[in-house]
Amino acid sequence: MTASAPMDPPTLAYPSARRVDQVDTLHGSQVSDPYRWLEDEKADDVRKWTDAQDTLARAYLSKLPGRAAIAARMRELFYVESVGTPLYRGNRLFYPRRDATKEKFTIFWREGRRGHERVLLDPNEWSADGSVSLGVWSVSYDGRKVAYSVKANNSDEATLYVMDVATGAKSDVDVIEGAKYAWPSWTPRGEGFYYTWLPLAGSVPTPDRPGHAEVRFHKLGEDANKDKVVHEKTGDPKTFISAAIDREGRWLVATIEHGWTRTDVFFQDLQSPRREWRPLAVGNDARYDVSVDRSRFFVWTNEGAPNYRVFRIDPSQPDRKNWTEIVPERKEATLEATSVVGHHLSLAYLKDVASHIEVRDEDGRLVRELGLPGLGSASVLSGEPGDDLAYYSFQSFTYPTEIFETSVTTGKTSTWYKLRVPVDPSKYAAQQLFATSRDGTRIPFFVLRTNDLPKNGNTPAMLYGYGGFQSAQIPYFASSIYPWLEQGGIWVIANLRGGSEYGEEWHRKGMGHAKQNVFDDYFAVAEELIRQGFTKPEKLAALGASNGGLLVGAAITQRPDLFRVALCGVPLLDMLRYQFFGSGKTWAEEYGSAEDREDFIVLYGYSPYHHVARGTKYPATLLLSADSDDRVDPMHARKFAAELQWASSGGPVLLRVEKHSGHGGADLVRASVEKIADEYAFALAFLR
């Protein structure tokens, strides 16, 4: 990489944003909110201001040196064939595949596992501008029908439809609105499915909608408005409710998730004359996930075991005293996930942030450990409880995704699909290191770089973090990282508390009143990179999105000296009002709520929007928002951008808004190319 002086902070004429004297009294404290007016996305002045910000950002980004070359390289890497893990139902195989010339994944199917390929669902054809996307898709057990959701602007709101697989005919009757949280669970004979229904937007206050969700049963061919309610709403907007029926059609299991920490589980015997809900695990401070095979429940839980264990239960004797532990907790590894395939258990363990996959019988006895290509991340086996053939995937930072087909009984395994990309991963190395956080906790992180890159402190470094909601940042293959490495930079992934890298204890030490640990962990990794000579503050960029966007916001308001650039995507930044917008109330178990005095003290202590200080030299900051994000409201990015533009004496502050896009992006390859090219070009402009 050719060294050059970093860009000087440009003089930008930001769109005018008036500051108002909005002051709230919260638990006796006076809290200023000068950009409250920017919360109203429907207001004409807010729309004009947002459009002006986006216009300014895109004009600035389009002129950055090297951007065109980065975008061209991204297109080479992104426009390649990609295939997802297949699903076998009836005598038909279903799988997602995106052709090298297409923007979106298409769902294909075959008669048998090796039959002729046919198109089932092709969202590339659903809208001229690509704004209509495919959400969930669920195939009936006989392989004859598929229920799938359609989303406008890739938002979370969705409508559910049903299609005949063989003919491609879409039903005009089986149309279900309010499918934002729906995941259809088919009956064995395919006459209908259970699903989660949500009142339509606008019918109840937006923040309260999750508490009005119901589990319903839809019988094919009948009016969805008359679907039977099988589990009433909880009334608690901090919960998610869902239900699934087992393959044999006898047991219906309902789950109520209280945030990401607690689960209540109920079940019904559908063969009983009295179909009543019976409690399986209710009111406990633990998580439970239930799989069913041959009228036995297999429960993955962290009850009394932060690293998780597995119980087998006879549903005719469901009392806790009758549960049988078949897979004990391990202290040295976290049981991340389980599945039941081929009348066996598939277990995915995480040890020092690397996957280990086991197959055990239904008494918990070890059958085999899968031989993986190296240290990376692998999925549990995917398949049906009674099927012998199953599928799993493996990937790592330098190993493109490979999908394997395996026999559960014999262990015979072959490659079903391998991702091919125009890059030579052998030129790059991934190294796991550890930092020490403020309280002495050992924090793992990964460093990706070219094999011969010197440690001279002058290397642009991208530091990615998330730290929340039990999301482990395990080794993965992302072709998008390689253009950054090819530009001479290093890529760093921090395994912060709040994730599940080391079990539930690791999660809880990064949530609620312990949230500051996440930010301290991030700073510790940054400082360790500097101490080891990988980079220095003038060469360091902070990267994160969603909860990771909160991380970036907190990082630059708490330690503006530690970073030169901030890339802050679809973020939460006003932590005193997040619960009033989008899906905010569902995160109260994770963050707490400013309506509670003790929670308020913690939230106010780190809320990025409330800690911007006038005259501070903040990093060059690119905020990336989405116009149809109905999960994390774009008001966060708007308010923070206005405050930072008013206050900062440092680099530029830009607000880029993706059109026809939800929280997860625009679901278009071209949109991803342009967004990442903007991010990398922006960062390199100030780090080189």
Secondary structure as GFF3:
##gff-version 3
##sequence-region A 1 688
A	DSSP	beta_strand	23	26	.	.	.	ID=ss1
A	DSSP	beta_strand	29	32	.	.	.	ID=ss2
A	DSSP	three_ten_helix	36	39	.	.	.	ID=ss3
A	DSSP	alpha_helix	44	62	.	.	.	ID=ss4
A	DSSP	alpha_helix	67	78	.	.	.	ID=ss5
A	DSSP	beta_strand	82	83	.	.	.	ID=ss6
A	DSSP	beta_strand	87	89	.	.	.	ID=ss7
A	DSSP	beta_strand	92	98	.	.	.	ID=ss8
A	DSSP	beta_strand	106	111	.	.	.	ID=ss9
A	DSSP	beta_strand	117	121	.	.	.	ID=ss10
A	DSSP	three_ten_helix	123	125	.	.	.	ID=ss11
A	DSSP	beta_strand	132	139	.	.	.	ID=ss12
A	DSSP	beta_strand	145	152	.	.	.	ID=ss13
A	DSSP	beta_strand	159	164	.	.	.	ID=ss14
A	DSSP	beta_strand	185	186	.	.	.	ID=ss15
A	DSSP	beta_strand	192	197	.	.	.	ID=ss16
A	DSSP	three_ten_helix	206	212	.	.	.	ID=ss17
A	DSSP	beta_strand	214	219	.	.	.	ID=ss18
A	DSSP	three_ten_helix	224	226	.	.	.	ID=ss19
A	DSSP	beta_strand	228	231	.	.	.	ID=ss20
A	DSSP	beta_strand	239	245	.	.	.	ID=ss21
A	DSSP	beta_strand	251	258	.	.	.	ID=ss22
A	DSSP	beta_strand	262	269	.	.	.	ID=ss23
A	DSSP	beta_strand	278	281	.	.	.	ID=ss24
A	DSSP	beta_strand	288	293	.	.	.	ID=ss25
A	DSSP	beta_strand	296	301	.	.	.	ID=ss26
A	DSSP	beta_strand	309	313	.	.	.	ID=ss27
A	DSSP	three_ten_helix	320	322	.	.	.	ID=ss28
A	DSSP	beta_strand	324	327	.	.	.	ID=ss29
A	DSSP	beta_strand	334	341	.	.	.	ID=ss30
A	DSSP	beta_strand	344	351	.	.	.	ID=ss31
A	DSSP	beta_strand	354	361	.	.	.	ID=ss32
A	DSSP	beta_strand	366	369	.	.	.	ID=ss33
A	DSSP	beta_strand	377	378	.	.	.	ID=ss34
A	DSSP	beta_strand	389	396	.	.	.	ID=ss35
A	DSSP	beta_strand	399	407	.	.	.	ID=ss36
A	DSSP	beta_strand	413	418	.	.	.	ID=ss37
A	DSSP	three_ten_helix	425	427	.	.	.	ID=ss38
A	DSSP	beta_strand	428	436	.	.	.	ID=ss39
A	DSSP	beta_strand	442	450	.	.	.	ID=ss40
A	DSSP	beta_strand	461	464	.	.	.	ID=ss41
A	DSSP	three_ten_helix	479	481	.	.	.	ID=ss42
A	DSSP	alpha_helix	482	486	.	.	.	ID=ss43
A	DSSP	beta_strand	490	494	.	.	.	ID=ss44
A	DSSP	alpha_helix	503	508	.	.	.	ID=ss45
A	DSSP	three_ten_helix	512	514	.	.	.	ID=ss46
A	DSSP	alpha_helix	516	531	.	.	.	ID=ss47
A	DSSP	three_ten_helix	537	539	.	.	.	ID=ss48
A	DSSP	beta_strand	540	545	.	.	.	ID=ss49
A	DSSP	alpha_helix	547	558	.	.	.	ID=ss50
A	DSSP	three_ten_helix	560	562	.	.	.	ID=ss51
A	DSSP	beta_strand	565	569	.	.	.	ID=ss52
A	DSSP	three_ten_helix	578	580	.	.	.	ID=ss53
A	DSSP	three_ten_helix	584	587	.	.	.	ID=ss54
A	DSSP	alpha_helix	588	591	.	.	.	ID=ss55
A	DSSP	alpha_helix	597	606	.	.	.	ID=ss56
A	DSSP	three_ten_helix	608	611	.	.	.	ID=ss57
A	DSSP	beta_strand	620	626	.	.	.	ID=ss58
A	DSSP	alpha_helix	635	647	.	.	.	ID=ss59
A	DSSP	beta_strand	653	658	.	.	.	ID=ss60
A	DSSP	alpha_helix	669	687	.	.	.	ID=ss61
###
